[in-house]
Amino acid sequence: MATYLDRILDAHRATAARDERPFSELYEAACSSPATRGFGDSLATVDPASDGIAVISEVKRRSPSKGDLFAGLDPATVAHQYSTGGASCLSVLTDEEFFGGSVSDLQAARGACTLPVLRKDFTVAERDVLDARIMGADCVLLIAAALDRRELANFHALAVEVGLDVLVEVHDEAELEMALEVGATLVGVNQRDLVTFNVDHERALRMGAVIPRDVVSVAESGVRSRSDALALTEAGYRAVLVGETLVTSGDPEQAVASLRGHR
């Protein structure tokens, strides 16, 4: 039986296979895009011990497992609330079929504040990397579980070449090894299993101990409270990426501030 991840990747790879846009033109457009805002730097400059853990706040309308979370959200309004609440960066879903996101969501959110933005999507081709840069993202997500070693290395190198930061998402020690082999300086540990979509908090705590200190570590998914954020800070994480908790909170500004211990 196909898993959530299988279905999503199959759809994205099928779309990529039909993409006949000239690579050279996309590459030129990516290289000539305006300067990025420094996603990694915005996380690296936060000291969790004194400032509270950095928060990457996500603009997320729905999920495949839970359906609508905040289908009618205005990305500009939410982005402004996140920024005011003390978020260090934004993450914006651009997958339309499974998460209800869009490129316009990313552009609206980025235009509403000065925070760097991660394009949260399933990157399966070089053109996806270039598209992230062209649409205005400051960072691109590469999911180790969705790519082979060659793809991960090639996509990471291309992203850096065109000026993007790269968040490499891992789930275990083997995937962490892959990430470090390609030179990843931003590593996210997803507490949500992309096969079952269940959350495993022990995974992040275990992985926090083996991520090198010179790598900016990010805990993803399943962060619901200040106590979760504190546990992840103690486990060595520099940042948390939070979506569902924030968009369903009713007060995104307060929810971000609360995660950081500021209110």
Residue pairs with C-beta under 8 A, 6 or more apart in sequence:
2 10
3 194
3 195
3 196
4 64
4 65
4 98
4 194
4 195
4 197
5 145
5 146
5 194
5 195
7 98
8 64
8 95
8 98
8 122
9 122
9 124
9 146
11 97
11 98
12 95
12 122
12 124
12 128
13 124
13 125
16 124
16 125
16 127
16 128
19 125
19 127
21 127
23 126
23 127
23 130
26 127
26 130
26 131
26 134
27 130
27 162
29 130
29 134
30 130
30 133
30 134
30 162
30 163
31 162
31 163
33 133
33 134
33 136
33 162
33 163
34 136
35 163
36 116
36 133
36 137
36 138
36 139
36 163
36 164
36 165
37 114
37 115
37 116
37 117
37 138
38 116
38 138
38 165
39 89
39 116
39 117
39 118
39 138
39 139
39 165
39 167
39 186
40 139
40 165
40 185
40 186
40 216
42 54
42 88
42 89
42 115
42 116
43 54
43 56
43 88
43 89
43 186
43 216
43 218
43 238
43 239
44 216
44 238
46 52
46 53
46 54
46 88
46 238
46 239
48 54
48 233
48 237
48 238
49 233
51 260
52 86
52 229
52 259
52 260
52 261
52 262
53 229
53 230
53 232
53 233
53 237
53 238
53 239
53 240
53 259
53 260
54 88
54 89
54 238
54 239
54 240
55 82
55 86
55 87
55 88
55 239
55 240
55 242
55 256
55 259
55 260
56 87
56 88
56 89
56 90
56 91
56 118
56 218
56 239
56 240
56 241
56 242
57 82
57 85
57 87
57 89
57 90
57 91
57 242
57 243
57 246
57 252
57 256
58 90
58 91
58 92
58 93
58 120
58 241
58 242
58 243
58 246
58 247
59 73
59 75
59 78
59 79
59 90
59 91
59 92
59 93
59 101
59 105
59 106
59 109
59 243
59 247
60 69
60 70
60 93
60 99
60 101
60 120
60 243
60 244
60 247
61 68
61 69
61 70
61 71
61 73
61 93
61 99
61 100
61 101
61 105
61 247
62 68
62 69
62 71
62 99
62 100
63 69
63 99
63 197
63 244
64 98
64 99
64 197
65 197
66 244
68 100
69 243
69 244
69 247
69 248
70 78
70 247
70 248
71 100
73 247
74 108
75 92
75 104
75 105
75 106
75 108
75 109
75 112
76 108
76 109
76 111
76 112
77 112
78 109
78 247
78 252
79 90
79 108
79 109
79 110
79 112
79 113
79 115
80 112
80 113
81 251
81 252
81 253
81 256
82 90
82 113
82 115
82 246
82 252
82 253
82 256
83 112
83 113
83 114
83 115
84 253
85 252
85 253
85 254
85 255
85 256
85 257
86 256
86 257
86 260
86 262
87 115
87 256
88 115
88 239
89 115
89 116
89 117
89 118
89 138
89 139
89 239
90 109
90 110
90 113
90 115
90 116
90 117
90 118
91 117
91 118
91 120
91 241
91 243
92 101
92 105
92 106
92 109
92 110
92 117
92 118
92 119
92 120
93 99
93 100
93 101
93 105
93 120
93 121
93 243
94 101
94 102
94 103
94 105
94 106
94 119
94 120
94 121
94 135
95 101
95 120
95 121
95 122
96 102
101 120
101 121
103 135
106 117
106 119
106 135
106 136
106 137
107 135
107 136
109 117
110 117
110 136
110 137
116 138
116 139
116 165
117 136
117 137
117 138
117 139
118 137
118 138
118 139
118 140
118 141
118 167
118 241
119 132
119 135
119 137
119 139
119 140
119 141
120 141
121 128
121 132
121 141
122 143
122 146
123 129
123 132
123 140
123 141
123 142
123 143
123 146
123 147
123 155
124 146
124 147
124 151
126 154
126 155
126 158
128 140
128 155
129 140
129 155
129 158
129 159
129 162
129 164
130 158
130 162
132 140
132 159
132 164
133 140
133 159
133 162
133 163
133 164
137 164
138 164
138 165
139 164
139 165
139 166
139 167
139 186
140 155
140 159
140 164
140 165
140 166
140 167
141 166
141 167
141 169
141 188
142 152
142 155
142 156
142 159
142 166
142 167
142 168
142 169
143 169
143 194
144 152
144 168
144 169
144 170
144 171
144 175
144 178
144 179
145 169
145 170
145 171
145 175
145 194
146 194
147 155
149 178
149 181
152 168
152 178
152 179
152 182
153 181
153 182
156 166
156 168
156 182
156 183
156 184
157 182
159 165
159 166
160 166
160 183
165 185
165 186
166 184
166 185
166 186
167 186
167 187
167 188
167 218
168 178
168 179
168 182
168 184
168 186
168 187
168 188
169 187
169 188
169 189
169 190
169 220
170 176
170 178
170 179
170 187
170 188
170 189
170 190
170 207
171 189
171 190
171 193
171 194
171 203
172 203
172 207
173 207
173 210
176 187
176 207
176 210
176 211
179 187
180 187
180 212
180 215
184 215
185 214
185 215
185 216
186 215
186 216
186 218
187 211
187 215
187 216
187 217
187 218
188 217
188 218
188 219
188 220
188 241
189 203
189 204
189 207
189 208
189 211
189 217
189 218
189 219
189 220
189 237
190 220
190 221
191 199
191 200
191 201
191 203
191 204
191 219
191 220
191 221
191 222
191 223
192 198
192 199
192 200
192 220
192 221
192 222
193 199
193 200
199 221
199 222
200 222
201 222
201 228
201 231
204 219
204 222
204 232
204 235
204 237
205 231
205 232
205 235
208 217
208 219
208 232
208 235
208 236
208 237
209 235
209 236
211 217
211 236
213 236
216 238
216 239
217 236
217 237
217 238
217 239
218 237
218 238
218 239
218 240
218 241
219 232
219 235
219 237
219 239
219 240
219 241
220 240
220 241
221 241
221 243
222 228
223 229
223 232
223 240
223 241
223 242
223 245
223 259
224 245
225 245
225 259
226 258
226 259
226 261
228 240
229 240
229 259
229 260
229 261
230 261
232 240
240 259
242 256
242 259
245 255
245 259
246 252
246 255
246 256
249 255
254 263
257 263
